[in-house]
Amino acid sequence: MNTPKYSQFRAMMALAKASLASTLKSPSAVVFTLVFPLIFIVVFGFIGGGAFKMDVAFDSHIDKGSPIYQGLMASHSVNVIDDKTDEQVQSDLEKGKIDAWLNIQNTQTQGMPHYVITVKTSKASADKGNMLKLILDDIVNKINLGAAPQHQDIAEMRATEVSGRKYSMIDFILPGMLGFSILSTGVFGTAFVFFNLRQTLVLKRFFATPVNRIYVVLGESLSRLVFALAGALVIIVIGYFIFNFTLVHGLVTVLNMLILSAIGLIVFLGFGFIISGLATNDSTIPVFANIVTLPQFLLAGTFFSISAFPVWLQHIAKILPLTYLNDALRKVAFEGAGLQDLGKELLILTVWGIVIYIAAAKTFRWE
């Protein structure tokens, strides 16, 4: 009887098929190979594909029919701010939160249109203010060249600059990185620690001791809090002494930032408790944790303003708790805001905390 010849190719294909099936059944493999790269592509595609954006407030009586206005809008370089009062615009200009204020009026001269462009920029956002003036200069020059046969300029620009504290890149980046550090500590640290304590039956052994369950949770949470605040202090100190990070009120500002970090950590610990309860094995923890942290890392204003996103994506960003922690940290550090000035941010973080801990109570498992 002839024995069929062993086929190395068929064996190779069978192994490949089994390996592929195993890979597809691994949530972490699918998420890290496909989902996260797609998220990065989508987010940075929106940012990289758009024009250089400047936040500009327009006067309510601006001439929207003027060629200057039409040319500026055609440049796709302006993000219009239209939900602030004159006092808020002035304040935001001085803080660098708005790059410029603009008005365009048509003052007829000898039957000819004569456009007067009034632009107000700030020393706090000098780079973008200068960029806006360059764009307006180019538009004005083209209009006046087109009117050369009449030997009369039909557009002129009048620029002023308000004083303001210089808003540097570190003043934006450091609070964002601090917020994400707090988020990572709360989510990853808590999820891994409590899952491992449950899997190794350490939590179960605690039940044989007089220690109350709530104190087990509080003890672990306290350790995360001390670790996170120590890390936050190191980040702030390095930013201040090496990179000239702005701390408007010195030690008072540092204290307020640490208090905000503690509040943020308490909220983010809830995410960690939920993940530790939902995880069925070690490999699923990074997947759940990154589903929570990565969107916030990308969308919550960690590296860049959420105004760089399309409007629909900005609405999503404004739901995330890290967005409000980052905003609060920036207001305290650069604008000198106190905790009493952060009613909106603290309210939203509180609501998130209540919702998250209700969910954590339903999903957390001791054994």
ABEGO torsion letter per residue (X at the ends): XBBBBBBAAAAAAAAAAAAAAAAAABAAAAAAAAAAAAAAAAAAAAAAABBBBBBBBBBAABBAABAAAAAAAAAGABBBBAABBAAAAAAAAAAGABABBBBBBBBBBGGBBBBBBBBBBBAABAAAAAAAAAAAAAAAAAAAAAAAAAGBBABBBBBBBBBBBBBBAAAAAAAAAAAAAAAAAAAAAAAAAAAAAAAAGAAAAAAABABBAAAAAAAAAAAAAAAAAAAAAAAAAAAAAAAGBBBAAEAAAAAAAAAAAAAAAAAAAAAAAAAAAABABAAAAAAAAAAAAAAAAAAAGAABBAAABBAAAAAAAAABAAAAAAAAAAAAAAAGBBAAAAAAAAAAAAAAAAAAAAAAAAABBAX
